[in-house]
Amino acid sequence: MARLELDKVRKVFTDDDGSDIVAVDDVTVDIEDGEFLVLVGPSGCGKSTTLRMVAGLESVTAGDIRLGGRSIVGKKPQNRDIAMVFQSYALYPHMTTRENMSFGLEESTDLSDEEIAERVENAADLLSIPELLDRKPSELSGGQQQRVALGRAIVREPEVFLMDEPLSNLDAKLRSQMRTELQRIQEDLGTTTMYVTHDQTEAMTMGDRIAVLDGGELQQAGTPLECYHRPANKFVAGFIGEPAMNFFDGTVEGDTFVADRFEYRLTDEQREAVAGADGVTLGVRPEDVEVTVGATAADNREFETVVDVVEPMGNENAVYLGFESDPTDPFVATVGGMRQIDGGEHVVARFPEDAIHLFDAASGEALHNRSLEEDTEVEPRV
């Protein structure tokens, strides 16, 4: 195992008309020995291109990639001591599981047949597929084929695993199961891993850290909870979390945030954080919006709203609320799944002062993030 370092890595493609397309722009991130880092972002953000540059499948336009302190830029993929798991399983249909897992070792190493067989059997035990070693891919389910593809990488005993959306072809239940399996396997092996996905649930649940990309640029790298509760900018705040964070644009006048449909009184700390900003965006996560039935707004952190739509999720309900003064463009609150709230009902929505985020409206940079202190228990009003 080894540390993987990306130092101002840049990738530029040339279009048919000769114009340059910047796919990855000066990405710098260090992955510690044994760490599981997830690259996450929307389609076209550059995450797979970044992974392919580390693998040697794409050239690097500028910057450096180091493995164990030594540059691997310019090295052939087979000489990088890296194993990659692709989105498609890419198994040879005429080979058995055993043959698929051993083929790469037979072609690229000087290991004896006995050593190769031992590695294959050890990997099969780790993946709980020893009974599948003599089956061909057509006899395997999707989850079993995914395990074989992982086994093919594991037997290499590489310094780094690269995984390019390996679970995207699985159904929801199996994907959830394989997320847990992958975490267990990575912890057992202790191999440095870079994992690419557009699925924020995978990013939040699997990674020791996540690196959020947008437009080829690194927006933030941190633990899942850091990116969720302390987003570096509005993009990260809106991308991480489902339902997404609510955003309201406005200005600050004295100690008050003024939007088109409401006014919100800021704390002294919040007012100081946004001082000098021409425009400010207030953000609040749906689970932080407090919804009270049969009450009236008591201050300017509470708002009279009307329920537009309720989406039952089982464990929770997503409640879409419109301001009574202007019900267009509703925002979202999440409440417990056992709470009965109906469309058309009038409710009070409160944005707790310790739960709001504030962003510079022009740059999107976070000016103030929510408090992470333990919330005080508040008696619900009925």
Rosetta blueprint (number, residue, H / E / L):
1 M L
2 A L
3 R L
4 L E
5 E E
6 L E
7 D E
8 K E
9 V E
10 R E
11 K E
12 V E
13 F E
14 T E
15 D L
16 D L
17 D L
18 G L
19 S L
20 D E
21 I E
22 V E
23 A E
24 V E
25 D E
26 D E
27 V E
28 T E
29 V E
30 D E
31 I E
32 E L
33 D L
34 G L
35 E L
36 F E
37 L E
38 V E
39 L E
40 V E
41 G L
42 P L
43 S L
44 G L
45 C L
46 G L
47 K H
48 S H
49 T H
50 T H
51 L H
52 R H
53 M H
54 V H
55 A H
56 G L
57 L L
58 E L
59 S L
60 V L
61 T L
62 A E
63 G E
64 D E
65 I E
66 R E
67 L E
68 G L
69 G L
70 R E
71 S E
72 I L
73 V L
74 G L
75 K L
76 K L
77 P H
78 Q H
79 N H
80 R L
81 D L
82 I E
83 A E
84 M E
85 V E
86 F L
87 Q L
88 S L
89 Y L
90 A L
91 L L
92 Y L
93 P L
94 H L
95 M L
96 T L
97 T H
98 R H
99 E H
100 N H
101 M H
102 S H
103 F H
104 G H
105 L H
106 E H
107 E H
108 S H
109 T L
110 D L
111 L L
112 S L
113 D H
114 E H
115 E H
116 I H
117 A H
118 E H
119 R H
120 V H
121 E H
122 N H
123 A H
124 A H
125 D H
126 L H
127 L L
128 S L
129 I L
130 P H
131 E H
132 L H
133 L L
134 D L
135 R L
136 K L
137 P H
138 S H
139 E H
140 L L
141 S L
142 G H
143 G H
144 Q H
145 Q H
146 Q H
147 R H
148 V H
149 A H
150 L H
151 G H
152 R H
153 A H
154 I H
155 V L
156 R L
157 E L
158 P L
159 E L
160 V E
161 F E
162 L E
163 M E
164 D E
165 E L
166 P L
167 L L
168 S L
169 N L
170 L L
171 D L
172 A H
173 K H
174 L H
175 R H
176 S H
177 Q H
178 M H
179 R H
180 T H
181 E H
182 L H
183 Q H
184 R H
185 I H
186 Q H
187 E H
188 D H
189 L H
190 G L
191 T L
192 T E
193 T E
194 M E
195 Y E
196 V E
197 T E
198 H L
199 D L
200 Q H
201 T H
202 E H
203 A H
204 M H
205 T H
206 M H
207 G L
208 D L
209 R E
210 I E
211 A E
212 V E
213 L E
214 D E
215 G L
216 G L
217 E E
218 L E
219 Q E
220 Q E
221 A E
222 G E
223 T L
224 P H
225 L H
226 E H
227 C H
228 Y H
229 H H
230 R L
231 P L
232 A L
233 N E
234 K H
235 F H
236 V H
237 A H
238 G H
239 F H
240 I L
241 G L
242 E L
243 P L
244 A L
245 M L
246 N E
247 F E
248 F E
249 D E
250 G E
251 T E
252 V E
253 E E
254 G L
255 D L
256 T E
257 F E
258 V E
259 A E
260 D L
261 R L
262 F L
263 E E
264 Y E
265 R E
266 L L
267 T L
268 D H
269 E H
270 Q H
271 R H
272 E H
273 A H
274 V L
275 A L
276 G L
277 A L
278 D L
279 G L
280 V E
281 T E
282 L E
283 G E
284 V E
285 R L
286 P H
287 E H
288 D H
289 V L
290 E E
291 V E
292 T E
293 V E
294 G L
295 A L
296 T L
297 A L
298 A L
299 D L
300 N L
301 R L
302 E E
303 F E
304 E E
305 T E
306 V E
307 V E
308 D E
309 V E
310 V E
311 E E
312 P E
313 M L
314 G L
315 N L
316 E E
317 N E
318 A E
319 V E
320 Y E
321 L E
322 G E
323 F E
324 E L
325 S L
326 D E
327 P E
328 T E
329 D E
330 P E
331 F E
332 V E
333 A E
334 T E
335 V E
336 G E
337 G L
338 M L
339 R L
340 Q L
341 I L
342 D L
343 G L
344 G L
345 E L
346 H E
347 V E
348 V E
349 A E
350 R E
351 F L
352 P L
353 E L
354 D L
355 A L
356 I L
357 H E
358 L E
359 F E
360 D E
361 A L
362 A L
363 S L
364 G L
365 E E
366 A E
367 L E
368 H E
369 N L
370 R L
371 S L
372 L L
373 E L
374 E L
375 D L
376 T L
377 E L
378 V L
379 E L
380 P L
381 R L
382 V L
